[in-house]
Amino acid sequence: MILYKILLFSSIAAAMVILYFFLVGLTDGSITARNGMIWSILLLAVAASLVGGIVLKRHGFITWSKLCLAVLAIPGWLYAFYLVLIVVTKPRWN
């Protein structure tokens, strides 16, 4: 149950980051009709992962629920690890 909650909150955090970039793109005009379909598919996939994880748990499919949430949570963890690694090691970019 603890793993489910960790995956759920990690998925929600990743979804909030994606939603933030979407809203910033709308305000600055970088999301146009040309790439709007890509953003629509991305947002639908994020919503399907979150809603699917919650609905599957509610119906008793805990393992499938964790797998559904892990699709969104694990890339978020990897990216956060990458950012921490960059901050801690202070690499030279030249």
Rosetta blueprint (number, residue, H / E / L):
1 M L
2 I H
3 L H
4 Y H
5 K H
6 I H
7 L H
8 L H
9 F H
10 S H
11 S H
12 I H
13 A H
14 A H
15 A H
16 M H
17 V H
18 I H
19 L H
20 Y H
21 F H
22 F H
23 L H
24 V H
25 G H
26 L H
27 T H
28 D H
29 G L
30 S L
31 I L
32 T L
33 A L
34 R L
35 N L
36 G H
37 M H
38 I H
39 W H
40 S H
41 I H
42 L H
43 L H
44 L H
45 A H
46 V H
47 A H
48 A H
49 S H
50 L H
51 V H
52 G H
53 G H
54 I H
55 V H
56 L H
57 K H
58 R H
59 H L
60 G L
61 F L
62 I H
63 T H
64 W H
65 S H
66 K H
67 L H
68 C H
69 L H
70 A H
71 V H
72 L H
73 A H
74 I H
75 P H
76 G H
77 W H
78 L H
79 Y H
80 A H
81 F H
82 Y H
83 L H
84 V H
85 L H
86 I H
87 V H
88 V H
89 T H
90 K L
91 P L
92 R L
93 W L
94 N L
